[in-house]
Amino acid sequence: MANSFYLDASALAKRYIPENGSLHVHALLDRVPGNRLYLLNVGVGEVASVFIRTRNAGIISAACFAQALTEFKREIIHAADVTKQSVTNRLAFSSLALLEAHAISSTDALLLKSALTVARKLRLGGNDLVLVASDQRLLRAAQAEGLSTFNPESQDHGPGRLSEPLNRPRLASSFHLSPGRSPSAAAYQAYTSPGAPAGQHRLTSSLPSADRATC
């Protein structure tokens, strides 16, 4: 069985803006092929909005903002193998029940409905989908609907905010590494561990911080 991953903006932004959980997002995206990654097309704007807010708040420099946006476009927006799910009328109307049932935002309801549809198709082939997010309400709703989830923040054993910026390996060279050939393959052999809460996936470790230094 192979897991695919549906990325919420709350988690995906951590790939480009150093914060709690960034190491686990790097570990995930550096190991998983692009054809097993999904996101909602409107989530692209949400991620860009995070970049803008952090720049305007003085958390990152203008140069780091430009780098983040450039890498995001290359790795995700313009990546043909990463699936960007469209928001159709059918998806919008069918997501209303989730919005009411779980008191989540309209965008989260769209994402959750889309993820459930993708998961249903994957499971027919013996595979599964993991929702990657840091939004607690969305995670609870996803678990209630039977989705496996991964929260990079709660699985990150570092401080609340990373004390040093991160140096990310480029996805272009690392997306297609096979587990047996990666020098850090042992760190990612299991996405679950016995101590993980039911329904949640756990990365047992992350790349050594010495391998990353930043923006």
C-alpha positions in Angstrom: 0.0 0.0 0.0 1.3 3.5 -0.9 0.1 6.6 0.9 -0.7 9.8 -1.0 -0.8 13.1 0.8 -3.3 16.0 0.6 -1.7 19.2 1.8 -3.5 22.0 3.5 -2.1 25.5 3.3 -1.4 25.5 7.1 1.1 22.7 6.6 2.4 23.5 3.1 3.5 27.0 4.0 5.9 25.5 6.5 8.0 24.3 3.5 8.9 27.9 2.7 8.5 29.8 6.0 10.6 28.4 8.9 8.3 27.6 11.8 7.2 24.9 14.1 6.8 21.7 12.1 8.9 22.8 9.1 11.4 20.0 9.5 8.7 17.4 9.2 7.2 19.0 6.1 10.6 19.1 4.5 11.1 15.4 5.4 7.7 14.5 3.8 8.1 16.6 0.6 11.7 15.5 0.1 10.6 11.9 0.2 7.2 11.7 -1.5 7.0 11.7 -5.4 5.0 14.6 -6.8 2.4 12.3 -8.3 1.3 11.3 -4.7 0.7 14.9 -3.6 -2.6 16.7 -3.8 -3.8 20.2 -2.8 -6.9 22.3 -3.5 -6.3 24.9 -6.2 -7.5 27.8 -4.1 -5.0 26.7 -1.4 -2.3 28.2 -3.7 -3.6 31.7 -2.7 -3.8 30.7 0.9 -0.1 29.8 1.0 0.9 33.0 -0.9 -1.1 34.9 1.7 1.0 33.4 4.5 4.1 34.6 2.7 2.7 38.1 2.4 1.6 38.3 6.1 4.9 37.1 7.4 6.8 39.5 5.2 4.5 42.4 6.2 5.0 41.5 9.9 8.7 41.7 9.5 9.2 37.9 10.3 11.0 37.3 6.9 12.9 39.7 4.7 11.8 40.8 1.2 14.5 38.6 -0.2 13.2 35.6 1.7 9.7 36.4 0.6 10.8 36.4 -3.0 12.7 33.2 -2.6 9.7 31.5 -1.0 7.4 32.5 -3.7 9.8 31.5 -6.4 10.3 28.0 -4.9 6.6 27.6 -4.3 5.8 28.3 -7.9 8.5 25.9 -9.1 7.9 23.1 -6.7 4.1 23.2 -6.5 2.3 25.6 -8.8 4.2 24.7 -12.0 4.8 21.1 -11.1 2.8 19.0 -13.6 2.9 15.9 -11.4 1.4 17.6 -8.3 -2.4 17.4 -8.5 -4.2 20.6 -7.9 -7.9 19.8 -7.3 -10.4 22.2 -8.8 -13.3 23.8 -6.9 -16.3 22.9 -9.0 -20.0 23.7 -8.4 -20.5 20.0 -7.5 -17.7 20.2 -4.9 -18.9 23.5 -3.5 -22.5 22.3 -3.0 -21.6 18.8 -1.6 -19.2 20.4 0.9 -22.0 22.2 2.7 -22.9 19.1 4.8 -19.3 19.0 6.1 -19.4 22.7 6.9 -22.5 22.2 9.0 -21.5 18.9 10.6 -18.1 20.1 11.8 -18.3 23.9 12.1 -15.3 24.3 9.9 -14.6 27.2 7.4 -16.0 27.0 3.9 -12.5 26.5 2.5 -11.7 23.7 4.9 -15.0 22.1 4.0 -14.1 22.2 0.3 -10.7 20.7 1.0 -12.1 18.0 3.2 -14.8 17.0 0.7 -12.1 16.9 -2.0 -9.8 14.8 0.1 -12.6 12.3 1.0 -13.3 11.9 -2.8 -9.6 11.3 -3.5 -9.3 8.9 -0.6 -12.3 6.9 -1.8 -10.7 6.4 -5.2 -7.3 5.5 -3.8 -8.7 2.9 -1.5 -10.4 1.1 -4.4 -6.8 0.4 -5.5 -5.6 -0.7 -2.1 -3.9 2.7 -1.4 -4.8 5.5 1.0 -4.7 9.2 1.6 -3.2 11.2 4.5 -4.4 14.7 5.2 -1.5 16.9 6.2 -2.5 20.0 8.2 -1.9 22.0 11.3 -5.4 23.4 11.7 -6.8 21.5 14.7 -10.5 21.9 13.7 -9.8 20.6 10.2 -7.8 17.7 11.6 -10.6 16.7 14.0 -13.2 16.9 11.2 -11.0 14.8 8.9 -10.5 12.1 11.6 -14.3 12.1 12.3 -14.8 11.4 8.6 -12.4 8.5 8.6 -9.3 10.1 7.1 -5.8 9.5 8.3 -4.0 12.7 9.3 -0.6 14.1 10.0 0.0 17.3 12.0 3.7 18.4 11.5 3.4 20.7 14.5 2.5 18.1 17.1 5.1 15.7 15.7 7.9 18.3 15.8 10.0 17.9 18.9 11.8 21.2 18.5 10.9 24.6 20.1 7.8 26.5 19.3 9.6 28.4 16.5 12.8 27.2 14.9 15.8 29.1 16.2 17.7 28.8 12.9 16.5 29.1 9.3 16.3 26.0 7.2 18.3 25.0 4.1 16.0 22.9 2.0 17.2 20.3 -0.6 15.5 21.1 -3.9 12.5 18.9 -4.8 13.6 18.7 -8.4 16.5 16.5 -7.3 14.9 14.7 -4.4 11.3 14.0 -5.4 12.3 10.8 -7.2 14.9 9.3 -4.9 14.0 5.7 -4.0 13.9 5.0 -0.2 16.8 2.5 -0.5 19.1 5.1 -2.1 18.5 8.0 0.2 21.2 8.5 2.9 18.4 9.3 5.4 16.0 6.6 4.3 15.9 5.1 7.8 14.4 8.3 9.1 11.3 7.9 7.0 10.7 4.1 6.7 7.5 4.3 8.7 4.9 7.1 8.7 3.3 5.5 11.7 4.7 4.5 15.1 3.1 2.6 18.0 2.9 5.8 20.1 1.0 7.8 17.5 -2.7 8.7 18.2 -5.2 6.5 16.3 -5.6 7.7 12.8 -2.6 10.0 12.8 0.6 9.4 10.9 4.0 10.0 12.6 7.4 10.6 11.1 9.7 8.8 13.4 12.5 11.3 13.0 13.5 14.3 10.8 16.5 15.3 8.8 19.4 16.3 11.0 19.4 20.0 11.6 23.1 20.1 10.6 22.0 19.1 7.0 20.1 22.4 6.8 21.3 25.9 7.3 18.9 29.0 5.1 17.1 31.8 3.3 
